[in-house]
Amino acid sequence: MTFFEELQWRGLIKDVAGDDIADKLNKEKITFYWGTDPTADSLHLGHYSSLVTAKRLALQGHHPILLCGGATGLIGDPRPTAEREIISKEQLNKNLLGIKAQVEKIFDGKALVVNNYDWFKGYEFTDVLRDVGKYININYMLDKDIIRRRLETGITFAEFAYTLIQGYDFLWLYQNKNCIMQVEGSDQWGNITTGLDLIKKKLGKDAYAFTMPLVLDKYGNKFGKSEGNALWLDKNKTSSYELYQYLINVDDEMVIDYLKIFTFLSVEEILELEKKHKENPHLREAHKTLAHEIIRDLHGEDAYLEAVKISESLFSGDIKNFTSTDVEQAFKGIDAIKVNDEKNIVDLLVEASICSSKREAREFINNGSISVNGEKINDLELIINKNLAIDNKYIVIRRGKKKYFILKY
């Protein structure tokens, strides 16, 4: 299959502008761009599907520009429900630096990263109206889906005019960077067409674009959302272990689609994994491959191996070789219990609310149901102190098979 046909097979093509776009992608080496607003200091897993597609184009020989919206971020893209909260310029600049570093790492420094504030600073409002607003019909703007949905509840002029700024971005990149194509998620189609229209009316030239469907789970929720929280690409915000746990547990019926979207595995490799998945779904080979490919690309091979080690150790209960960093990753959602002095194990289990009474604590210990740092405890007189702590910092107590408690010195 051709490169464009492979993009279609992977489920990466939704909306298309340009009748000969397939030839452009199959036979030429073009410059394209993808953009995002710096609403946080890290991108999340939802953004990653677009970044992978952009990287896929780059590996094909096309030239990527990654736009970080220092100008558009000051306003905020219209949302279906309400206006975005305005963030300070100081926070915006901090976010820009974080996102720029992530993008450069993912693209091995081979993508041009630009900030649209660089061409909007000092741009007079009247000039924007003359150079951009004059060419975009108000009825055209009102017909855009996101604008139409907000009209009943109300939309500010700033949000309404957002599409003019993004449209001008495409025009500026077209004129100054020979960028002839925009690639975005399907929720940006309305803004993309503004750019296409502006280029056509002002320059008399045709530009190209395609959008990717938003990646969802089988329930229609956005991919990369875990209990209402985004899974960040920054490993200091979302650890490799957390990513591993999310990816290893994605829906069985969606995992092959995710392999197509998020990995650089060949068509043949994915089809082979699909065959294995259908024959032996319990082995979760497709899930493990998905986790490996994504975490390796984002955090590196060592981070993936560490995530696997933590996962397997927790499953077996053998955490004797854990470091304090492993504890912090594995038990991120568990509030640590602060301790200062040494205590008898029975007293500690009661005071830390691990057991309801000394009688229950003794029963758990005698039954072999209490482990300290992966070692089963059967000594009722054991003294727990800082010397037993992992890196002199944490003690992990397990009650039964799955209930964990963290003590912190």
C-alpha positions as CSV (number, residue, x, y, z in Angstrom):
1,M,0.0,0.0,0.0
2,T,1.1,3.6,-0.5
3,F,2.0,5.9,2.4
4,F,-1.4,7.6,2.3
5,E,-3.2,4.3,2.1
6,E,-1.3,3.2,5.2
7,L,-2.4,6.4,7.0
8,Q,-6.0,5.4,6.1
9,W,-5.5,1.8,7.2
10,R,-4.2,3.1,10.6
11,G,-7.4,5.2,11.0
12,L,-5.5,8.5,10.8
13,I,-7.5,10.3,8.1
14,K,-10.9,11.9,8.7
15,D,-11.2,15.3,7.0
16,V,-9.1,16.1,3.9
17,A,-8.5,19.3,2.0
18,G,-6.8,19.1,-1.4
19,D,-7.7,16.7,-4.2
20,D,-4.1,15.6,-4.8
21,I,-3.1,15.4,-1.1
22,A,-2.3,11.7,-1.6
23,D,0.2,12.5,-4.3
24,K,1.7,15.2,-2.1
25,L,2.2,12.8,0.7
26,N,3.3,9.8,-1.4
27,K,5.6,11.4,-3.9
28,E,6.8,14.7,-2.6
29,K,8.7,16.0,0.5
30,I,6.6,18.8,1.9
31,T,6.6,21.1,4.9
32,F,3.6,20.7,7.2
33,Y,2.7,21.9,10.7
34,W,0.8,20.8,13.8
35,G,0.0,23.2,16.6
36,T,-1.1,23.3,20.2
37,D,-1.7,25.9,22.8
38,P,0.4,25.8,26.0
39,T,-2.5,25.4,28.5
40,A,-0.3,23.3,30.7
41,D,3.5,22.7,31.2
42,S,3.2,19.3,29.6
43,L,1.3,17.6,26.8
44,H,-0.8,14.6,27.6
45,L,-1.4,11.2,26.0
46,G,-4.3,12.7,23.9
47,H,-1.8,15.0,22.2
48,Y,0.5,12.1,21.6
49,S,-1.6,10.6,18.8
50,S,-1.1,13.8,16.8
51,L,2.6,13.9,17.6
52,V,3.0,10.3,16.5
53,T,1.3,11.1,13.2
54,A,3.5,14.1,12.7
55,K,6.5,12.0,13.4
56,R,5.3,9.4,11.0
57,L,5.2,12.0,8.3
58,A,8.7,13.2,9.3
59,L,10.1,9.6,9.0
60,Q,8.6,9.5,5.5
61,G,10.8,12.5,4.6
62,H,8.4,15.4,5.1
63,H,9.4,18.4,7.2
64,P,7.6,19.1,10.4
65,I,6.9,22.4,12.1
66,L,5.5,22.2,15.6
67,L,3.7,25.4,16.5
68,C,3.3,26.3,20.2
69,G,0.6,29.0,20.5
70,G,2.0,31.8,22.6
71,A,-0.5,34.1,21.0
72,T,-3.5,31.8,20.7
73,G,-2.8,30.5,24.3
74,L,-3.4,34.0,25.6
75,I,-7.0,33.7,24.4
76,G,-7.9,30.1,24.4
77,D,-9.6,27.9,21.9
78,P,-13.4,27.9,22.2
79,R,-14.7,24.9,24.1
80,P,-18.2,23.4,23.7
81,T,-19.4,24.4,27.1
82,A,-17.7,27.5,28.5
83,E,-14.8,29.9,28.0
84,R,-11.4,28.7,29.0
85,E,-9.7,30.3,32.0
86,I,-7.2,32.9,31.1
87,I,-3.7,32.0,32.2
88,S,-0.9,34.6,33.1
89,K,1.8,35.4,30.6
90,E,4.4,34.1,33.1
91,Q,2.7,30.7,33.3
92,L,2.2,30.6,29.6
93,N,5.9,31.1,29.0
94,K,6.7,28.4,31.5
95,N,4.3,26.1,29.7
96,L,5.9,26.9,26.4
97,L,9.3,25.8,27.6
98,G,8.0,22.5,29.0
99,I,6.2,21.6,25.8
100,K,9.1,22.7,23.5
101,A,11.4,20.4,25.4
102,Q,9.0,17.5,25.1
103,V,8.5,18.0,21.3
104,E,12.2,18.3,20.7
105,K,12.8,15.0,22.6
106,I,10.1,13.1,20.7
107,F,11.4,14.4,17.3
108,D,15.1,13.9,18.3
109,G,15.6,17.7,17.7
110,K,14.6,17.3,14.0
111,A,11.4,19.4,14.1
112,L,11.3,23.1,13.8
113,V,9.5,24.5,16.9
114,V,7.9,27.9,16.5
115,N,5.8,30.3,18.6
116,N,3.0,32.3,16.9
117,Y,3.5,35.1,19.4
118,D,6.7,35.9,17.5
119,W,4.7,37.1,14.5
120,F,1.8,38.6,16.5
121,K,3.7,40.8,18.9
122,G,3.5,44.4,17.7
123,Y,0.8,43.5,15.1
124,E,-1.6,46.4,15.3
125,F,-5.3,45.5,15.9
126,T,-6.4,47.6,12.9
127,D,-3.8,45.7,10.7
128,V,-5.2,42.4,11.9
129,L,-8.7,43.5,10.8
130,R,-7.4,44.8,7.4
131,D,-5.1,41.8,6.7
132,V,-7.2,39.0,8.1
133,G,-10.7,40.0,9.2
134,K,-11.5,41.7,5.8
135,Y,-11.2,38.3,4.1
136,I,-13.3,36.2,6.4
137,N,-17.1,36.5,6.2
138,I,-19.0,36.6,9.5
139,N,-21.6,34.1,8.2
140,Y,-18.7,31.7,7.4
141,M,-17.5,32.0,11.0
142,L,-21.0,31.6,12.4
143,D,-21.4,28.4,10.5
144,K,-18.5,26.7,12.2
145,D,-19.7,23.9,14.5
146,I,-18.0,25.0,17.7
147,I,-19.3,28.6,17.3
148,R,-22.8,27.5,16.5
149,R,-23.0,25.3,19.6
150,R,-21.9,28.2,21.8
151,L,-24.3,30.9,20.4
152,E,-27.2,29.9,22.7
153,T,-25.1,30.0,25.9
154,G,-23.0,32.9,24.8
155,I,-19.5,33.4,23.4
156,T,-17.0,36.2,23.8
157,F,-15.6,38.1,20.9
158,A,-12.1,36.9,21.9
159,E,-13.2,33.3,21.5
160,F,-15.1,34.1,18.4
161,A,-12.0,35.7,16.8
162,Y,-9.7,32.8,17.8
163,T,-10.1,31.2,14.4
164,L,-8.7,34.3,12.7
165,I,-5.5,34.0,14.6
166,Q,-5.1,30.3,13.8
167,G,-6.0,31.0,10.2
168,Y,-3.3,33.7,10.0
169,D,-0.8,31.2,11.5
170,F,-1.3,29.0,8.4
171,L,-0.9,32.0,6.1
172,W,2.3,33.2,7.8
173,L,3.8,29.7,7.8
174,Y,2.8,29.3,4.1
175,Q,4.5,32.6,3.2
176,N,7.6,32.4,5.4
177,K,8.3,28.7,5.8
178,N,6.9,27.2,2.6
179,C,4.5,25.2,4.8
180,I,1.7,24.0,2.6
181,M,-0.2,21.5,4.9
182,Q,-1.7,21.5,8.3
183,V,-2.3,18.3,10.3
184,E,-4.5,18.4,13.4
185,G,-7.1,16.5,15.4
186,S,-10.6,16.6,13.9
187,D,-11.8,19.1,16.5
188,Q,-9.6,21.7,14.7
189,W,-11.2,21.4,11.3
190,G,-13.1,24.7,11.6
191,N,-9.9,26.6,12.3
192,I,-8.0,24.8,9.6
193,T,-10.5,25.8,6.9
194,T,-10.1,29.4,8.0
195,G,-6.4,29.2,7.1
196,L,-7.2,27.4,3.8
197,D,-9.7,30.1,2.9
198,L,-7.3,33.0,3.9
199,I,-4.5,31.5,1.8
200,K,-6.8,31.1,-1.2
201,K,-8.3,34.6,-1.0
202,K,-5.1,36.5,-0.2
203,L,-2.5,34.6,-2.3
204,G,-4.7,32.8,-4.8
205,K,-3.0,29.5,-3.8
206,D,-4.2,26.2,-2.7
207,A,-3.0,24.6,0.6
208,Y,-3.6,21.2,2.1
209,A,-4.8,19.7,5.3
210,F,-6.0,16.5,6.9
211,T,-7.4,15.8,10.4
212,M,-7.2,12.7,12.5
213,P,-10.2,11.3,14.4
214,L,-10.1,11.9,18.1
215,V,-8.9,8.8,19.8
216,L,-11.5,7.3,22.2
217,D,-12.0,4.2,24.2
218,K,-15.0,1.9,23.6
219,Y,-17.2,4.0,25.9
220,G,-16.5,7.2,23.9
221,N,-14.1,8.7,26.5
222,K,-11.0,10.4,25.4
223,F,-7.9,8.1,25.3
224,G,-5.4,8.9,28.0
225,K,-7.9,9.9,30.7
226,S,-7.5,8.0,33.9
227,E,-10.3,8.5,36.5
228,G,-10.9,12.0,35.1
229,N,-7.2,13.0,35.0
230,A,-5.0,13.4,32.0
231,L,-2.0,11.1,31.6
232,W,0.9,13.5,31.1
233,L,3.9,12.9,28.8
234,D,6.2,14.4,31.5
235,K,7.3,11.4,33.5
236,N,7.5,13.6,36.6
237,K,3.8,14.2,36.4
238,T,2.8,10.8,35.2
239,S,5.3,8.0,35.8
240,S,6.3,5.3,33.4
241,Y,4.7,2.9,35.7
242,E,1.3,4.8,35.6
243,L,1.5,4.8,31.8
244,Y,2.3,1.1,31.8
245,Q,-0.7,0.3,34.0
246,Y,-3.0,2.4,31.8
247,L,-1.8,0.8,28.6
248,I,-1.6,-2.7,29.8
249,N,-5.3,-2.5,30.8
250,V,-6.8,-0.8,27.7
251,D,-9.9,-2.5,26.3
252,D,-9.2,-5.7,24.5
253,E,-11.3,-4.7,21.5
254,M,-9.4,-1.4,21.1
255,V,-5.8,-2.5,21.5
256,I,-5.2,-3.2,17.9
257,D,-6.6,0.1,16.8
258,Y,-4.2,1.8,19.3
259,L,-1.3,-0.2,17.9
260,K,-2.1,1.2,14.5
261,I,-2.4,4.8,15.8
262,F,0.4,5.1,18.4
263,T,3.2,2.8,17.2
264,F,5.6,2.7,14.3
265,L,5.3,-1.1,14.0
266,S,4.8,-2.2,10.4
267,V,1.5,-3.4,9.0
268,E,2.8,-6.9,9.0
269,E,3.9,-6.8,12.6
270,I,0.5,-5.4,13.7
271,L,-1.4,-8.0,11.8
272,E,0.7,-10.7,13.4
273,L,-0.1,-9.2,16.9
274,E,-3.8,-9.1,16.0
275,K,-3.7,-12.8,15.1
276,K,-2.0,-13.7,18.4
277,H,-4.4,-11.5,20.3
278,K,-7.4,-13.3,18.9
279,E,-5.9,-16.7,19.6
280,N,-4.6,-16.0,23.1
281,P,-6.0,-12.7,24.5
282,H,-5.0,-13.7,28.0
283,L,-1.3,-13.4,27.2
284,R,-1.9,-9.7,26.5
285,E,0.9,-9.6,24.0
286,A,-0.7,-6.8,22.1
287,H,-1.1,-4.7,25.3
288,K,2.5,-5.3,26.4
289,T,3.7,-4.3,22.9
290,L,1.6,-1.1,23.0
291,A,3.0,-0.2,26.4
292,H,6.6,-0.9,25.3
293,E,6.4,1.1,22.1
294,I,4.8,4.2,23.7
295,I,6.9,4.3,26.9
296,R,10.1,3.6,25.0
297,D,9.4,6.5,22.6
298,L,8.5,8.9,25.4
299,H,10.7,7.9,28.3
300,G,13.3,5.4,27.0
301,E,13.9,1.7,27.2
302,D,15.2,1.8,30.8
303,A,12.0,3.5,32.0
304,Y,9.9,0.8,30.3
305,L,11.9,-2.0,32.0
306,E,11.6,-0.2,35.3
307,A,7.8,0.0,34.9
308,V,7.6,-3.7,34.1
309,K,9.8,-4.5,37.1
310,I,7.6,-2.6,39.5
311,S,4.4,-4.1,38.0
312,E,5.7,-7.7,38.2
313,S,7.0,-7.1,41.7
314,L,3.7,-5.8,43.0
315,F,1.9,-8.7,41.3
316,S,4.1,-11.2,43.1
317,G,4.4,-9.3,46.3
318,D,8.2,-9.4,46.0
319,I,9.3,-5.8,46.5
320,K,12.5,-6.6,48.4
321,N,14.6,-4.8,45.7
322,F,12.5,-1.7,45.5
323,T,14.2,1.7,45.7
324,S,12.5,4.8,47.2
325,T,11.8,6.0,43.6
326,D,10.1,2.7,42.9
327,V,7.9,3.1,46.0
328,E,6.9,6.7,44.9
329,Q,5.9,5.5,41.4
330,A,4.1,2.3,42.5
331,F,2.1,3.9,45.3
332,K,1.6,7.4,44.0
333,G,-2.1,7.4,44.8
334,I,-1.6,6.2,48.4
335,D,-1.2,8.8,51.2
336,A,1.9,8.0,53.1
337,I,1.6,7.6,56.9
338,K,4.1,9.8,58.7
339,V,6.1,8.1,61.4
340,N,9.0,9.4,63.6
341,D,10.0,6.8,66.2
342,E,10.3,3.1,66.5
343,K,7.3,0.9,67.4
344,N,6.4,-2.7,68.0
345,I,4.8,-4.1,64.9
346,V,1.5,-4.9,66.7
347,D,1.2,-1.4,68.1
348,L,2.1,0.2,64.7
349,L,-0.5,-1.8,62.8
350,V,-3.2,-0.5,65.1
351,E,-1.9,3.1,65.3
352,A,-1.6,3.3,61.5
353,S,-5.2,1.9,61.2
354,I,-3.9,-1.0,59.2
355,C,-5.6,-3.3,61.7
356,S,-8.6,-2.4,63.9
357,S,-7.2,-3.9,67.1
358,K,-4.2,-5.6,68.6
359,R,-6.1,-8.9,68.5
360,E,-6.7,-8.5,64.8
361,A,-3.0,-7.4,64.3
362,R,-1.7,-10.5,66.0
363,E,-4.1,-12.8,64.0
364,F,-2.9,-11.2,60.7
365,I,0.8,-11.7,61.7
366,N,0.3,-15.3,62.9
367,N,-1.6,-16.1,59.7
368,G,1.3,-14.8,57.6
369,S,-0.9,-12.0,56.2
370,I,1.5,-9.1,57.0
371,S,4.5,-8.3,54.9
372,V,7.1,-5.6,55.5
373,N,9.0,-4.5,52.4
374,G,8.2,-7.8,50.8
375,E,9.1,-10.0,53.7
376,K,6.3,-11.9,55.5
377,I,6.3,-11.2,59.3
378,N,5.6,-13.8,62.0
379,D,7.4,-12.1,64.9
380,L,5.0,-10.4,67.2
381,E,7.9,-8.6,68.9
382,L,9.4,-7.1,65.8
383,I,10.4,-3.4,66.2
384,I,9.8,-1.2,63.2
385,N,12.2,1.7,62.8
386,K,14.0,3.8,60.2
387,N,16.8,1.2,59.8
388,L,14.3,-1.1,58.1
389,A,13.1,1.7,55.7
390,I,13.9,1.6,52.0
391,D,16.6,4.2,51.4
392,N,15.9,5.2,55.0
393,K,12.6,6.7,53.8
394,Y,9.8,4.3,53.2
395,I,8.4,1.1,54.7
396,V,5.8,-0.7,52.7
397,I,3.3,-2.9,54.6
398,R,1.1,-5.3,52.8
399,R,-2.0,-6.7,54.5
400,G,-3.4,-9.7,52.7
401,K,-2.8,-10.0,49.0
402,K,-3.5,-6.5,47.7
403,K,-3.9,-3.9,50.5
404,Y,-0.8,-1.7,50.8
405,F,0.2,1.0,53.3
406,I,3.2,3.3,53.1
407,L,5.1,4.5,56.1
408,K,7.3,7.6,55.6
409,Y,10.2,8.7,57.8
